[in-house]
Amino acid sequence: MTNTKKKNSCSCGRSPVGRCLGWHDLTESDYQIELKQFQKKSEKDQQAIYHPKAIDGLGD
């Protein structure tokens, strides 16, 4: 059985959306700040800001 990693999936466990956001590079204190800012957003904003199309610049 092979273990395949989904493209752009989060392997460090820090991403609140399951896709890599680059948060693996943050220090623990910076990660906590980003996480708190994310948690303050509405559910709609949480989904929109880290939507895969928004990340690569294609939009909706």
PyMOL Python script that loads the backbone (N, CA, C, O; Angstrom):
from pymol import cmd

cmd.read_pdbstr("""\
ATOM      1  N   MET A   1       0.846  -1.185   0.000  1.00  0.00           N
ATOM      2  CA  MET A   1       0.000   0.000   0.000  1.00  0.00           C
ATOM      3  C   MET A   1       0.888   1.243   0.000  1.00  0.00           C
ATOM      4  O   MET A   1       1.815   1.348   0.803  1.00  0.00           O
ATOM      5  N   THR A   2       0.606   2.169  -0.889  1.00  0.00           N
ATOM      6  CA  THR A   2       1.395   3.387  -0.950  1.00  0.00           C
ATOM      7  C   THR A   2       0.662   4.505  -0.246  1.00  0.00           C
ATOM      8  O   THR A   2      -0.568   4.551  -0.235  1.00  0.00           O
ATOM      9  N   ASN A   3       1.415   5.391   0.332  1.00  0.00           N
ATOM     10  CA  ASN A   3       0.852   6.531   1.033  1.00  0.00           C
ATOM     11  C   ASN A   3       0.993   7.746   0.121  1.00  0.00           C
ATOM     12  O   ASN A   3       2.090   8.283  -0.032  1.00  0.00           O
ATOM     13  N   THR A   4      -0.106   8.180  -0.481  1.00  0.00           N
ATOM     14  CA  THR A   4      -0.050   9.318  -1.387  1.00  0.00           C
ATOM     15  C   THR A   4      -0.556  10.560  -0.682  1.00  0.00           C
ATOM     16  O   THR A   4      -1.521  10.512   0.080  1.00  0.00           O
ATOM     17  N   LYS A   5       0.098  11.651  -0.943  1.00  0.00           N
ATOM     18  CA  LYS A   5      -0.261  12.929  -0.347  1.00  0.00           C
ATOM     19  C   LYS A   5      -1.052  13.736  -1.367  1.00  0.00           C
ATOM     20  O   LYS A   5      -0.622  13.907  -2.508  1.00  0.00           O
ATOM     21  N   LYS A   6      -2.218  14.231  -0.942  1.00  0.00           N
ATOM     22  CA  LYS A   6      -3.001  15.071  -1.836  1.00  0.00           C
ATOM     23  C   LYS A   6      -2.235  16.352  -2.122  1.00  0.00           C
ATOM     24  O   LYS A   6      -1.593  16.917  -1.237  1.00  0.00           O
ATOM     25  N   LYS A   7      -2.309  16.804  -3.368  1.00  0.00           N
ATOM     26  CA  LYS A   7      -1.646  18.033  -3.754  1.00  0.00           C
ATOM     27  C   LYS A   7      -2.166  19.184  -2.902  1.00  0.00           C
ATOM     28  O   LYS A   7      -3.376  19.338  -2.736  1.00  0.00           O
ATOM     29  N   ASN A   8      -1.269  19.981  -2.369  1.00  0.00           N
ATOM     30  CA  ASN A   8      -1.561  21.155  -1.554  1.00  0.00           C
ATOM     31  C   ASN A   8      -2.192  20.819  -0.214  1.00  0.00           C
ATOM     32  O   ASN A   8      -2.651  21.728   0.479  1.00  0.00           O
ATOM     33  N   SER A   9      -2.233  19.554   0.181  1.00  0.00           N
ATOM     34  CA  SER A   9      -2.792  19.233   1.484  1.00  0.00           C
ATOM     35  C   SER A   9      -1.790  19.611   2.570  1.00  0.00           C
ATOM     36  O   SER A   9      -0.588  19.704   2.319  1.00  0.00           O
ATOM     37  N   CYS A  10      -2.293  19.825   3.760  1.00  0.00           N
ATOM     38  CA  CYS A  10      -1.445  20.233   4.879  1.00  0.00           C
ATOM     39  C   CYS A  10      -0.894  19.005   5.580  1.00  0.00           C
ATOM     40  O   CYS A  10      -1.655  18.177   6.081  1.00  0.00           O
ATOM     41  N   SER A  11       0.404  18.886   5.617  1.00  0.00           N
ATOM     42  CA  SER A  11       1.017  17.746   6.290  1.00  0.00           C
ATOM     43  C   SER A  11       1.514  18.095   7.690  1.00  0.00           C
ATOM     44  O   SER A  11       1.842  17.199   8.467  1.00  0.00           O
ATOM     45  N   CYS A  12       1.576  19.399   8.025  1.00  0.00           N
ATOM     46  CA  CYS A  12       2.081  19.785   9.345  1.00  0.00           C
ATOM     47  C   CYS A  12       0.969  19.859  10.387  1.00  0.00           C
ATOM     48  O   CYS A  12       1.236  19.858  11.589  1.00  0.00           O
ATOM     49  N   GLY A  13      -0.291  19.924   9.920  1.00  0.00           N
ATOM     50  CA  GLY A  13      -1.407  19.961  10.857  1.00  0.00           C
ATOM     51  C   GLY A  13      -1.787  21.342  11.343  1.00  0.00           C
ATOM     52  O   GLY A  13      -2.688  21.465  12.173  1.00  0.00           O
ATOM     53  N   ARG A  14      -1.147  22.369  10.867  1.00  0.00           N
ATOM     54  CA  ARG A  14      -1.450  23.726  11.329  1.00  0.00           C
ATOM     55  C   ARG A  14      -2.584  24.402  10.561  1.00  0.00           C
ATOM     56  O   ARG A  14      -3.226  25.313  11.083  1.00  0.00           O
ATOM     57  N   SER A  15      -2.830  23.973   9.350  1.00  0.00           N
ATOM     58  CA  SER A  15      -3.831  24.632   8.512  1.00  0.00           C
ATOM     59  C   SER A  15      -5.241  24.386   9.026  1.00  0.00           C
ATOM     60  O   SER A  15      -5.636  23.235   9.212  1.00  0.00           O
ATOM     61  N   PRO A  16      -6.007  25.449   9.261  1.00  0.00           N
ATOM     62  CA  PRO A  16      -7.382  25.272   9.711  1.00  0.00           C
ATOM     63  C   PRO A  16      -8.323  24.853   8.580  1.00  0.00           C
ATOM     64  O   PRO A  16      -9.477  24.508   8.835  1.00  0.00           O
ATOM     65  N   VAL A  17      -7.849  24.878   7.348  1.00  0.00           N
ATOM     66  CA  VAL A  17      -8.696  24.531   6.206  1.00  0.00           C
ATOM     67  C   VAL A  17      -8.252  23.243   5.514  1.00  0.00           C
ATOM     68  O   VAL A  17      -8.885  22.813   4.549  1.00  0.00           O
ATOM     69  N   GLY A  18      -7.183  22.630   5.989  1.00  0.00           N
ATOM     70  CA  GLY A  18      -6.736  21.361   5.434  1.00  0.00           C
ATOM     71  C   GLY A  18      -5.816  21.457   4.233  1.00  0.00           C
ATOM     72  O   GLY A  18      -5.261  20.446   3.803  1.00  0.00           O
ATOM     73  N   ARG A  19      -5.641  22.643   3.684  1.00  0.00           N
ATOM     74  CA  ARG A  19      -4.720  22.858   2.561  1.00  0.00           C
ATOM     75  C   ARG A  19      -3.511  23.628   3.073  1.00  0.00           C
ATOM     76  O   ARG A  19      -3.618  24.406   4.021  1.00  0.00           O
ATOM     77  N   CYS A  20      -2.385  23.414   2.456  1.00  0.00           N
ATOM     78  CA  CYS A  20      -1.177  24.107   2.878  1.00  0.00           C
ATOM     79  C   CYS A  20      -1.325  25.608   2.662  1.00  0.00           C
ATOM     80  O   CYS A  20      -1.640  26.069   1.565  1.00  0.00           O
ATOM     81  N   LEU A  21      -1.090  26.358   3.737  1.00  0.00           N
ATOM     82  CA  LEU A  21      -1.145  27.816   3.685  1.00  0.00           C
ATOM     83  C   LEU A  21       0.219  28.424   3.967  1.00  0.00           C
ATOM     84  O   LEU A  21       0.363  29.644   4.038  1.00  0.00           O
ATOM     85  N   GLY A  22       1.214  27.567   4.126  1.00  0.00           N
ATOM     86  CA  GLY A  22       2.554  28.045   4.438  1.00  0.00           C
ATOM     87  C   GLY A  22       2.764  28.295   5.925  1.00  0.00           C
ATOM     88  O   GLY A  22       3.795  28.835   6.327  1.00  0.00           O
ATOM     89  N   TRP A  23       1.800  27.908   6.735  1.00  0.00           N
ATOM     90  CA  TRP A  23       1.904  28.157   8.172  1.00  0.00           C
ATOM     91  C   TRP A  23       2.976  27.294   8.820  1.00  0.00           C
ATOM     92  O   TRP A  23       3.350  27.556   9.963  1.00  0.00           O
ATOM     93  N   HIS A  24       3.481  26.280   8.140  1.00  0.00           N
ATOM     94  CA  HIS A  24       4.550  25.442   8.681  1.00  0.00           C
ATOM     95  C   HIS A  24       5.828  26.253   8.888  1.00  0.00           C
ATOM     96  O   HIS A  24       6.685  25.874   9.686  1.00  0.00           O
ATOM     97  N   ASP A  25       5.953  27.363   8.170  1.00  0.00           N
ATOM     98  CA  ASP A  25       7.142  28.208   8.291  1.00  0.00           C
ATOM     99  C   ASP A  25       7.055  29.199   9.445  1.00  0.00           C
ATOM    100  O   ASP A  25       8.052  29.840   9.782  1.00  0.00           O
ATOM    101  N   LEU A  26       5.879  29.336  10.058  1.00  0.00           N
ATOM    102  CA  LEU A  26       5.704  30.311  11.132  1.00  0.00           C
ATOM    103  C   LEU A  26       6.296  29.805  12.440  1.00  0.00           C
ATOM    104  O   LEU A  26       6.317  28.605  12.712  1.00  0.00           O
ATOM    105  N   THR A  27       6.781  30.755  13.249  1.00  0.00           N
ATOM    106  CA  THR A  27       7.177  30.392  14.603  1.00  0.00           C
ATOM    107  C   THR A  27       5.906  30.050  15.369  1.00  0.00           C
ATOM    108  O   THR A  27       4.808  30.382  14.921  1.00  0.00           O
ATOM    109  N   GLU A  28       6.037  29.404  16.496  1.00  0.00           N
ATOM    110  CA  GLU A  28       4.858  29.045  17.288  1.00  0.00           C
ATOM    111  C   GLU A  28       4.043  30.284  17.680  1.00  0.00           C
ATOM    112  O   GLU A  28       2.813  30.256  17.629  1.00  0.00           O
ATOM    113  N   SER A  29       4.716  31.358  18.066  1.00  0.00           N
ATOM    114  CA  SER A  29       3.981  32.563  18.463  1.00  0.00           C
ATOM    115  C   SER A  29       3.281  33.206  17.265  1.00  0.00           C
ATOM    116  O   SER A  29       2.148  33.670  17.396  1.00  0.00           O
ATOM    117  N   ASP A  30       3.930  33.242  16.105  1.00  0.00           N
ATOM    118  CA  ASP A  30       3.293  33.786  14.903  1.00  0.00           C
ATOM    119  C   ASP A  30       2.120  32.907  14.465  1.00  0.00           C
ATOM    120  O   ASP A  30       1.095  33.414  14.009  1.00  0.00           O
ATOM    121  N   TYR A  31       2.276  31.597  14.604  1.00  0.00           N
ATOM    122  CA  TYR A  31       1.187  30.680  14.278  1.00  0.00           C
ATOM    123  C   TYR A  31      -0.030  30.947  15.159  1.00  0.00           C
ATOM    124  O   TYR A  31      -1.158  30.993  14.668  1.00  0.00           O
ATOM    125  N   GLN A  32       0.197  31.119  16.444  1.00  0.00           N
ATOM    126  CA  GLN A  32      -0.910  31.386  17.365  1.00  0.00           C
ATOM    127  C   GLN A  32      -1.625  32.687  17.001  1.00  0.00           C
ATOM    128  O   GLN A  32      -2.850  32.767  17.093  1.00  0.00           O
ATOM    129  N   ILE A  33      -0.872  33.703  16.590  1.00  0.00           N
ATOM    130  CA  ILE A  33      -1.461  34.983  16.172  1.00  0.00           C
ATOM    131  C   ILE A  33      -2.325  34.776  14.931  1.00  0.00           C
ATOM    132  O   ILE A  33      -3.466  35.236  14.890  1.00  0.00           O
ATOM    133  N   GLU A  34      -1.795  34.093  13.924  1.00  0.00           N
ATOM    134  CA  GLU A  34      -2.548  33.830  12.689  1.00  0.00           C
ATOM    135  C   GLU A  34      -3.807  33.017  12.972  1.00  0.00           C
ATOM    136  O   GLU A  34      -4.869  33.295  12.416  1.00  0.00           O
ATOM    137  N   LEU A  35      -3.685  32.015  13.834  1.00  0.00           N
ATOM    138  CA  LEU A  35      -4.820  31.168  14.160  1.00  0.00           C
ATOM    139  C   LEU A  35      -5.918  31.972  14.854  1.00  0.00           C
ATOM    140  O   LEU A  35      -7.098  31.810  14.543  1.00  0.00           O
ATOM    141  N   LYS A  36      -5.536  32.832  15.786  1.00  0.00           N
ATOM    142  CA  LYS A  36      -6.534  33.669  16.483  1.00  0.00           C
ATOM    143  C   LYS A  36      -7.215  34.624  15.513  1.00  0.00           C
ATOM    144  O   LYS A  36      -8.423  34.841  15.606  1.00  0.00           O
ATOM    145  N   GLN A  37      -6.456  35.195  14.585  1.00  0.00           N
ATOM    146  CA  GLN A  37      -7.055  36.083  13.586  1.00  0.00           C
ATOM    147  C   GLN A  37      -8.021  35.316  12.699  1.00  0.00           C
ATOM    148  O   GLN A  37      -9.092  35.822  12.363  1.00  0.00           O
ATOM    149  N   PHE A  38      -7.655  34.109  12.320  1.00  0.00           N
ATOM    150  CA  PHE A  38      -8.533  33.270  11.515  1.00  0.00           C
ATOM    151  C   PHE A  38      -9.824  32.956  12.261  1.00  0.00           C
ATOM    152  O   PHE A  38     -10.910  33.025  11.686  1.00  0.00           O
ATOM    153  N   GLN A  39      -9.705  32.610  13.541  1.00  0.00           N
ATOM    154  CA  GLN A  39     -10.870  32.223  14.335  1.00  0.00           C
ATOM    155  C   GLN A  39     -11.822  33.388  14.588  1.00  0.00           C
ATOM    156  O   GLN A  39     -13.002  33.166  14.858  1.00  0.00           O
ATOM    157  N   LYS A  40     -11.333  34.621  14.507  1.00  0.00           N
ATOM    158  CA  LYS A  40     -12.179  35.799  14.692  1.00  0.00           C
ATOM    159  C   LYS A  40     -13.063  36.075  13.481  1.00  0.00           C
ATOM    160  O   LYS A  40     -14.070  36.773  13.598  1.00  0.00           O
ATOM    161  N   LYS A  41     -12.702  35.542  12.333  1.00  0.00           N
ATOM    162  CA  LYS A  41     -13.456  35.779  11.101  1.00  0.00           C
ATOM    163  C   LYS A  41     -14.755  34.977  11.108  1.00  0.00           C
ATOM    164  O   LYS A  41     -14.849  33.933  11.753  1.00  0.00           O
ATOM    165  N   SER A  42     -15.749  35.475  10.385  1.00  0.00           N
ATOM    166  CA  SER A  42     -16.996  34.729  10.232  1.00  0.00           C
ATOM    167  C   SER A  42     -16.711  33.464   9.433  1.00  0.00           C
ATOM    168  O   SER A  42     -15.683  33.363   8.762  1.00  0.00           O
ATOM    169  N   GLU A  43     -17.630  32.496   9.508  1.00  0.00           N
ATOM    170  CA  GLU A  43     -17.428  31.248   8.778  1.00  0.00           C
ATOM    171  C   GLU A  43     -17.333  31.515   7.274  1.00  0.00           C
ATOM    172  O   GLU A  43     -16.539  30.884   6.576  1.00  0.00           O
ATOM    173  N   LYS A  44     -18.133  32.437   6.788  1.00  0.00           N
ATOM    174  CA  LYS A  44     -18.101  32.784   5.361  1.00  0.00           C
ATOM    175  C   LYS A  44     -16.724  33.344   4.981  1.00  0.00           C
ATOM    176  O   LYS A  44     -16.147  32.960   3.963  1.00  0.00           O
ATOM    177  N   ASP A  45     -16.210  34.251   5.807  1.00  0.00           N
ATOM    178  CA  ASP A  45     -14.894  34.832   5.534  1.00  0.00           C
ATOM    179  C   ASP A  45     -13.781  33.791   5.668  1.00  0.00           C
ATOM    180  O   ASP A  45     -12.806  33.822   4.917  1.00  0.00           O
ATOM    181  N   GLN A  46     -13.925  32.873   6.621  1.00  0.00           N
ATOM    182  CA  GLN A  46     -12.927  31.820   6.782  1.00  0.00           C
ATOM    183  C   GLN A  46     -12.838  30.976   5.523  1.00  0.00           C
ATOM    184  O   GLN A  46     -11.744  30.608   5.095  1.00  0.00           O
ATOM    185  N   GLN A  47     -13.970  30.670   4.934  1.00  0.00           N
ATOM    186  CA  GLN A  47     -13.977  29.845   3.731  1.00  0.00           C
ATOM    187  C   GLN A  47     -13.474  30.626   2.527  1.00  0.00           C
ATOM    188  O   GLN A  47     -12.755  30.080   1.690  1.00  0.00           O
ATOM    189  N   ALA A  48     -13.844  31.896   2.432  1.00  0.00           N
ATOM    190  CA  ALA A  48     -13.502  32.694   1.257  1.00  0.00           C
ATOM    191  C   ALA A  48     -12.022  33.062   1.199  1.00  0.00           C
ATOM    192  O   ALA A  48     -11.405  32.984   0.137  1.00  0.00           O
ATOM    193  N   ILE A  49     -11.462  33.454   2.312  1.00  0.00           N
ATOM    194  CA  ILE A  49     -10.088  33.965   2.297  1.00  0.00           C
ATOM    195  C   ILE A  49      -9.073  32.884   1.933  1.00  0.00           C
ATOM    196  O   ILE A  49      -8.039  33.188   1.339  1.00  0.00           O
ATOM    197  N   TYR A  50      -9.349  31.643   2.277  1.00  0.00           N
ATOM    198  CA  TYR A  50      -8.408  30.571   1.977  1.00  0.00           C
ATOM    199  C   TYR A  50      -8.942  29.626   0.913  1.00  0.00           C
ATOM    200  O   TYR A  50      -8.506  28.478   0.827  1.00  0.00           O
ATOM    201  N   HIS A  51      -9.881  30.097   0.104  1.00  0.00           N
ATOM    202  CA  HIS A  51     -10.409  29.312  -1.004  1.00  0.00           C
ATOM    203  C   HIS A  51      -9.257  29.074  -1.976  1.00  0.00           C
ATOM    204  O   HIS A  51      -8.500  30.001  -2.263  1.00  0.00           O
ATOM    205  N   PRO A  52      -9.108  27.864  -2.483  1.00  0.00           N
ATOM    206  CA  PRO A  52      -7.948  27.573  -3.344  1.00  0.00           C
ATOM    207  C   PRO A  52      -7.824  28.488  -4.545  1.00  0.00           C
ATOM    208  O   PRO A  52      -6.705  28.801  -4.951  1.00  0.00           O
ATOM    209  N   LYS A  53      -8.912  28.924  -5.125  1.00  0.00           N
ATOM    210  CA  LYS A  53      -8.821  29.804  -6.278  1.00  0.00           C
ATOM    211  C   LYS A  53      -8.321  31.191  -5.865  1.00  0.00           C
ATOM    212  O   LYS A  53      -7.645  31.863  -6.643  1.00  0.00           O
ATOM    213  N   ALA A  54      -8.650  31.617  -4.652  1.00  0.00           N
ATOM    214  CA  ALA A  54      -8.173  32.920  -4.184  1.00  0.00           C
ATOM    215  C   ALA A  54      -6.665  32.888  -3.963  1.00  0.00           C
ATOM    216  O   ALA A  54      -5.980  33.882  -4.202  1.00  0.00           O
ATOM    217  N   ILE A  55      -6.156  31.770  -3.516  1.00  0.00           N
ATOM    218  CA  ILE A  55      -4.738  31.648  -3.231  1.00  0.00           C
ATOM    219  C   ILE A  55      -3.902  31.747  -4.509  1.00  0.00           C
ATOM    220  O   ILE A  55      -2.849  32.383  -4.518  1.00  0.00           O
ATOM    221  N   ASP A  56      -4.378  31.113  -5.590  1.00  0.00           N
ATOM    222  CA  ASP A  56      -3.580  31.140  -6.813  1.00  0.00           C
ATOM    223  C   ASP A  56      -3.929  32.315  -7.736  1.00  0.00           C
ATOM    224  O   ASP A  56      -3.396  32.419  -8.841  1.00  0.00           O
ATOM    225  N   GLY A  57      -4.819  33.191  -7.281  1.00  0.00           N
ATOM    226  CA  GLY A  57      -5.096  34.413  -8.016  1.00  0.00           C
ATOM    227  C   GLY A  57      -6.139  34.292  -9.108  1.00  0.00           C
ATOM    228  O   GLY A  57      -6.325  35.234  -9.878  1.00  0.00           O
ATOM    229  N   LEU A  58      -6.828  33.160  -9.201  1.00  0.00           N
ATOM    230  CA  LEU A  58      -7.814  32.991 -10.260  1.00  0.00           C
ATOM    231  C   LEU A  58      -9.196  33.559  -9.893  1.00  0.00           C
ATOM    232  O   LEU A  58     -10.011  33.814 -10.779  1.00  0.00           O
ATOM    233  N   GLY A  59      -9.458  33.755  -8.613  1.00  0.00           N
ATOM    234  CA  GLY A  59     -10.768  34.259  -8.194  1.00  0.00           C
ATOM    235  C   GLY A  59     -11.829  33.203  -8.334  1.00  0.00           C
ATOM    236  O   GLY A  59     -11.520  32.043  -8.605  1.00  0.00           O
ATOM    237  N   ASP A  60     -13.078  33.584  -8.153  1.00  0.00           N
ATOM    238  CA  ASP A  60     -14.184  32.615  -8.209  1.00  0.00           C
ATOM    239  C   ASP A  60     -14.495  32.151  -9.589  1.00  0.00           C
ATOM    240  O   ASP A  60     -15.401  31.339  -9.778  1.00  0.00           O
TER     241      ASP A  60
END
""", "prot")
cmd.dss("prot")
cmd.show_as("cartoon", "prot")
cmd.util.cbc("prot")
cmd.orient("prot")
